[in-house]
């Protein structure tokens, strides 16, 4: 059964080798790209991403980070998670910082030791991170990191509560400025981190009977039909060699090598491959489609008995003696790489003395010449697997109508057996058949488009009987029992990665997701028994948020700072957190307890409202009553109980009326003229509305205190007939000094007549408790401290109001002031007793 669009071409049109030549003294790296961001502001628990593309010709990247955070390194371990701000770097997909305590401890240990990113050459799924520092400059060369797409993540606060909904965040905002410079070599003939090495191009030629597509997902069905052979179990080999004929027999039980449809031959003369002891030469080749294996063999090396030809291979980066993916002595046996990844592979060869490898010395020729070849093998006719005996299908992406995020889509096979309108298809009609093995494999290939690395790949299998399938997933290569990125069956999975999830699986269902999937070609293999009498439907889709945030939050999409990549994230409710809102931060009973405290604590507003009503200060009574009611309604809406108005309207009313209640209390205590109070209230109306809209809550008490102070200054200056700014200024200090002493005592006597000191002291004590409660609020303890804030702030207003001495005749403050009253009659100044 031939699969549509199964590509046969495996290697690029020109397989190019490179050899390190003499040092190019005059070469200097040139700037390939620049990126600058003046300031990125991150609120508490906020985060953002930046995409950086490193071309294959890049030599180094310089990153400068300037932040408003400067914590000594020795104090980093003492910080709570919510106060840790980090910068993470990861290849191919945006990093996720919600990591284990073990990894976070290693992160800080590494930074304390070296002050930079960790080992960028590891290929794990964990990001490399550093904490925010005042100024940080990091330079990475192509010896340390590979070319491709890299993502920088900025995070202000870690932990599961990072995505939890918060009413008012009490943490500190952080800012970071970023400057990135990517340098590369000016011409393709230069190489190395400093462009001080030359590249010797090797002449290559290609024979192609058909115009095969280089794109894995782009080969036409007509080309597939023209590439038919007498047997379905055939393989095609792409060779790059010299001094060897084309058309060698491949070791296979299936058949001999078919007529070559796509052949690449690189002419490497025997004289050009000469190395001295300890010298190293480099080559590379590109694999653009899925291959079975790569085989590297040395030739014409038999004259040197005491030397070994060591070959190093590394994916997407130059290999080194101590840093490589594969290595072997190809002078004695070929080096075979099974199921290589799609992309660029680098080869390094060097001559080593066998006796030197055994810690002995023996004379050897200064220069040794040889030749070698590499061979890439793949399957034709929609086949895959080690013996080209399994079926392989290409899935095409179908965008969803009216998607919630820009890249939402699903995948279906392209051979017409599955309808494009259906987001799922019957799996059994595509499975491979084998009569000689107990289990068979079926492969499906899909492509994640560019710019959607912030999405997730979702797999779901539903069967009418017990599932006995296993799924193996791999990026850029065919998976197998020994080579895979993710694995899952109905009972277990490779749950060691934070980018993989297997949830809610039963005997007949399987549900798994890959978070922030890398852009490019993915292959998933289904390992199954040869015979199956069940009906299993499978759906493969590209989604925004995992399980729609588990119905515990809202899925959002955003664009990274470069504007090149979409990514999705969840904003969870107040009871849940984590990447997909799956972490329960507050239990149901705890939610009820917190809701009751947050709503019922506003009953403390009855105290100042009752006092104002009793003193016939109707404006203040309306203010305190409406403030308590709006706060209760706002918290009722926030905890999910009931929303009488929209959340943002209730939030604005709560903030604004609370500010007015605090500041209005201080203004009420200042017994100044009504015209001055009306002016101050008008200013307060405007300022508190601005504060409520912007969330600048820390200066409310300061504004109220300032209003009280201004009122007292105006009153005392009038009472003492003291003019601060006069046209006639007496600079005689000795004459003015004696007047300050009676002024001080008269002020104390006036305050003593106006206020009850016990209530005034209690008011300041409860106000201090309110400030402490405000300061101690955190994401986990918000409910208790904010409830205490409600109680103490209203109680402090009550004590402040009670501290004003009331005229026993009129049962009103000595100033006889109401907020809504307009007294146009002249008032007499109170007579002070001496």
C-alpha positions, -999 to +999 in steps of 0.1 A: +000+000+000+017+031-012+012+063+009+006+096-008+033+122-006+060+099+008+093+116-001+122+096-015+149+122-015+169+121+016+199+143+011+202+179-001+212+187-037+247+194-027+264+174+001+292+197+010+322+188+030+344+213+048+380+211+058+397+234+083+425+251+065+451+277+074+440+305+097+425+335+079+441+363+098+423+391+080+388+377+085+365+393+110+329+384+119+302+406+106+269+415+122+240+394+108+212+408+130+205+431+159+177+433+184+171+459+210+143+463+235+145+494+257+123+481+286+101+451+292+080+455+323+069+424+341+042+425+367+043+400+396+039+365+382+041+379+347+062+364+318+071+370+282+091+353+254+115+365+227+123+345+196+159+346+183+168+330+149+204+318+146+213+310+109+237+282+100+264+308+093+263+324+127+296+325+147+285+340+180+256+357+198+260+384+224+232+390+249+230+420+272+204+420+300+199+450+322+173+447+350+162+467+380+170+438+403+204+434+420+205+407+446+238+393+459+244+358+447+247+345+482+212+356+490+195+339+460+188+307+479+169+325+506+143+341+482+108+326+481+097+313+447+073+341+442+102+366+444+125+348+420+129+365+386+148+345+360+158+345+323+157+312+305+171+301+272+159+270+252+161+258+217+131+251+194+103+258+219+094+284+246+106+274+280+082+265+308+097+276+342+074+256+366+101+232+375+110+209+404+128+220+435+157+198+425+162+215+392+157+250+407+184+242+433+207+230+405+199+262+385+210+284+414+240+262+422+252+265+386+247+303+385+265+307+418+294+287+404+298+301+369+275+331+368+260+322+335+238+297+317+245+260+323+257+235+298+241+247+266+253+216+247+230+192+265+200+181+246+176+177+275+141+192+275+150+215+303+157+252+298+189+268+310+181+297+333+198+325+353+184+349+379+178+386+372+209+406+379+217+443+374+238+439+343+245+405+326+264+400+294+265+365+279+285+355+248+278+321+232+297+308+202+287+281+177+309+257+196+285+261+226+250+263+210+236+251+177+220+272+150+182+273+148+154+289+166+160+298+202+136+313+228+144+336+257+118+335+285+115+363+311+097+353+343+089+373+374+079+348+399+077+310+398+055+282+410+020+269+403+004+302+413+021+319+384-011+315+363-036+319+391-061+347+390-052+375+414-072+406+424-044+428+435-008+416+432+013+426+461+046+417+445+071+440+428+072+447+391+105+440+374+118+455+342+145+442+318+162+457+288+176+433+262+202+439+235+211+410+212+238+409+185+242+379+162+275+378+143+286+355+114+313+349+089+312+373+059+315+345+033+307+308+030+344+300+027+350+310+064+341+291+095+345+290+132+335+311+162+360+338+151+358+332+113+395+323+114+392+290+096+387+284+059+364+259+042+374+238+013+344+231-009+342+196-024+327+192-058+295+172-058+271+162-085+236+147-085+219+123-108+181+125-106+158+107-130+128+124-115+123+159-101+118+148-066+107+173-039+131+180-011+102+187+012+090+157+032+054+168+030+055+182-006+061+153-030+032+148-054+012+116-058+023+114-095+059+112-085+051+084-061+035+064-089+065+068-112+088+055-085+070+022-083+091-010-082+085-047-087+084-053-050+071-032-022+100-041+001+128-022-016+152+004-004+171+031-022+206+043-013+221+077-017+259+076-019+287+101-016+320+083-023+350+082-045+369+052-060+338+029-055+313+019-081+276+028-077+250+001-072+265-021-044+244-048-029+227-037+003+226-061+032+189-069+033+166-099+032+143-080+009+159-072-024+189-057-041+194-020-047+169-007-071+178+016-100+191+048-084+165+076-087+184+102-068+222+099-065+247+123-050+284+117-056+311+138-040+345+135-057+372+133-029+406+124-043+429+102-022+455+130-021+432+156-007+424+135+024+457+136+041+460+142+078+489+145+103+488+129+137+463+149+158+449+169+129+412+171+123+391+177+092+354+184+091+325+177+067+287+180+068+257+166+050+220+175+052+192+150+057+160+166+045+137+135+049+133+106+072+161+081+067+168+045+079+205+049+086+237+067+078+268+046+072+303+060+072+332+038+059+369+044+054+388+032+024+424+029+012+436+030+048+452-004+050+489+007+046+490+023+080+490-005+106+496+015+137+471+043+131+433+046+137+409+068+118+385+082+144+352+096+132+330+119+153+294+128+144+273+155+159+238+168+151+236+205+141+270+215+155+306+208+150+318+177+169+348+178+193+368+151+209+350+155+242+317+166+228+299+146+201+269+124+196+285+093+180+321+082+175+340+052+162+371+039+146+361+036+109+394+022+099+383-011+114+345-011+110+319+013+095+301+037+118+263+033+114+238+057+128+203+043+128+172+065+122+191+098+121+173+131+127+164+154+098+188+183+096+225+190+093+251+164+105+287+173+110+316+148+106+350+152+121+379+128+113+413+126+128+443+102+129+453+087+162+482+064+170+470+030+183+500+026+205+495+061+218+459+052+227+474+023+247+497+047+266+528+037+246+549+053+219+558+041+185+571+058+154+546+067+128+544+085+095+539+123+097+510+123+072+485+096+064+462+097+033+429+079+030+394+081+015+360+075+030+324+077+020+290+082+037+258+066+027+223+075+035+195+049+031+158+053+030+126+037+018+103+041-012+066+037-018+053+049+016+073+024+036+094+028+067+111+008+094+144-010+095+134-034+067+111-011+049+082-034+058+059-010+077+034+015+064+040+053+067+015+080+060+017+118+058-010+138+076-022+171+062-032+200+084-067+213+082-073+247+100-104+249+121-131+273+114-134+302+139-104+290+160-099+304+195-062+307+188-046+315+154-030+281+148-058+257+158-061+228+133-064+190+130-046+164+109-060+137+086-043+113+061-040+124+025-049+093+007-087+099+006-097+072+031-104+099+057-128+129+052-113+164+056-145+174+074-139+149+102-113+156+128-108+119+135-103+088+114-104+050+119-070+037+128-073+001+119-077+007+081-042+022+081-023-004+102+006-024+088+004-062+084+031-087+091+030-125+092+065-130+106+066-108+138+044-106+168+041-068+166+039-044+137+046-006+133+026+021+115+041+056+111+023+089+107+041+121+098+028+156+105+042+191+102+040+219+128+040+252+109+064+280+115+054+305+142+032+280+162+058+267+186+036+279+214+009+254+206+005+218+217+000+185+198-030+166+211-035+129+205-067+110+215-075+074+209-110+059+216-117+022+211-147+000+215-124-026+232-094-026+254-065-007+239-034-027+232-015+000+212+017+018+222+026+053+209+062+064+203+068+101+193+099+117+179+108+150+165+127+149+131+131+112+129+115+078+129+108+065+164+116+029+175+119+009+207+153+024+214+149+059+199+120+082+209+113+115+226+080+105+242+063+072+248+028+063+261+004+034+265-028+032+284-011+026+317+022+044+316+042+071+298+075+090+297+063+114+324+098+127+331+093+158+309+073+188+318+064+191+281+044+158+280+012+149+296-009+116+297-042+122+315-076+106+320-066+074+301-087+043+306-087+007+292-103+020+260-092+056+258-058+073+256-053+111+259-019+127+256-004+161+247+030+176+238+032+211+252+049+238+231+057+215+202+087+223+181+082+236+146+090+211+119+084+174+112+070+151+139+066+114+135+046+091+158+047+054+155+019+031+166+031-003+178+003-028+176-004-065+173-006-080+138-043-088+141-070-065+157-107-068+156-114-035+174-125-001+161-102+027+173-107+063+163-077+086+165-077+124+164-045+145+161-048+182+165-029+214+171-044+232+200-039+263+221-043+252+257-042+217+273-077+204+278-091+239+275-074+247+308-093+218+324-124+240+326-107+258+355-095+289+336-095+308+303-072+301+273-055+331+258-030+336+230-003+361+226+027+370+204+063+369+216+083+401+217+097+396+182+062+392+167+071+359+150+056+332+172+022+327+187+020+311+221-010+301+243-014+302+280-041+297+307-054+322+332-067+301+359-094+308+385-085+317+421-085+280+432-062+266+406-029+272+390-002+256+369+005+254+332-030+239+324-048+249+357-046+213+369-030+221+402-056+227+430-043+255+451-074+259+472-097+230+483-135+233+479-139+237+517-111+262+517-128+281+489-160+284+510-141+295+540-121+322+521-153+334+504-171+338+537-142+357+552-137+381+523-174+389+519-185+390+556-155+410+568-170+440+550-197+441+577-171+462+596-183+491+576-214+492+598-193+508+626-184+541+609-216+542+589-237+540+622-217+567+638-221+590+607-258+583+606-262+591+644-243+624+639-265+632+609-234+632+586-255+617+558-228+621+531-203+601+552-230+576+560-236+570+523-199+568+516-192+541+543-223+521+535-217+521+497-180+513+502-188+482+523-216+470+500-194+475+468-165+456+484-188+427+494-203+426+459-168+427+443-154+399+463-186+379+458-180+382+420-143+375+423-148+342+442-174+331+417-205+334+438-225+362+421-218+391+398-244+419+398-223+439+374-192+432+353-161+423+372-142+454+361-170+478+371-172+462+405-135+463+410-134+500+401-162+508+425-146+489+453-112+506+448-127+540+443-151+540+473-125+525+496-101+552+487-128+578+493-137+563+526-101+565+538-093+600+526-128+613+535-123+603+571-092+624+574-108+654+557-138+651+580-115+653+610-101+686+598-125+713+609-119+739+583-142+761+563-168+744+541-154+761+510-120+746+516-135+712+523-156+712+491-124+721+472-105+693+488-133+668+482-134+677+445-097+671+442-101+638+461-129+627+438-105+631+408-074+617+424-091+586+438-108+578+405-074+579+388-059+558+415-087+533+412-082+530+375-044+527+377-042+505+408-018+529+426-030+519+460+000+526+481-004+564+484-041+564+495-033+568+532-006+594+524-031+615+505-056+613+534-030+622+559-019+651+537-055+663+535-058+662+573-025+681+577-035+708+552-068+712+570-051+716+604-026+741+590-053+762+575-073+761+608-045+768+631-031+796+609-065+812+609-070+807+647-036+821+656-038+850+630-006+836+616+001+843+579+028+821+564+034+842+533+030+879+539+040+909+518+057+923+550+082+898+562+099+905+595+134+890+595+141+897+631+144+863+646+147+874+683+114+892+681+095+862+666+110+835+687+090+841+719+057+837+700+064+801+691+062+788+727+026+800+734+016+789+699+028+754+707+009+752+739-022+767+724-021+741+697-019+713+722-048+728+741-069+731+710-062+695+700-070+683+735-104+701+733-111+688+699-101+651+702-103+622+726-068+609+728-078+573+737-099+569+705-073+588+685-046+563+697-068+533+690-075+547+655-038+549+647-032+514+662-059+499+640-047+519+610-012+504+616-027+469+617-044+477+584-011+487+569+006+455+582-023+434+568-019+451+534+018+445+535+015+408+544-009+400+517+004+372+494-011+349+468-016+321+493-026+342+524-046+369+506-079+359+519-070+361+556-050+393+555-073+411+531-102+402+554-082+417+583-077+447+561-114+452+558-120+449+595-091+471+606-095+499+581-132+504+589-126+500+626-098+527+624-123+550+606-148+544+634-122+552+661-111+583+643-147+595+641-153+588+678-121+607+687-139+640+677-155+657+707-192+664+701-210+695+711-235+683+737-261+708+725-262+699+688-247+664+690-225+673+661-188+680+657-176+714+668-173+725+632-210+716+626-200+703+591-217+680+567-204+671+533-235+680+514-244+712+533-236+746+519-235+773+546-232+807+530-234+826+563-202+839+578-189+818+606-173+831+638-139+818+649-140+797+680-128+816+711-099+799+728-094+800+765-061+811+778 
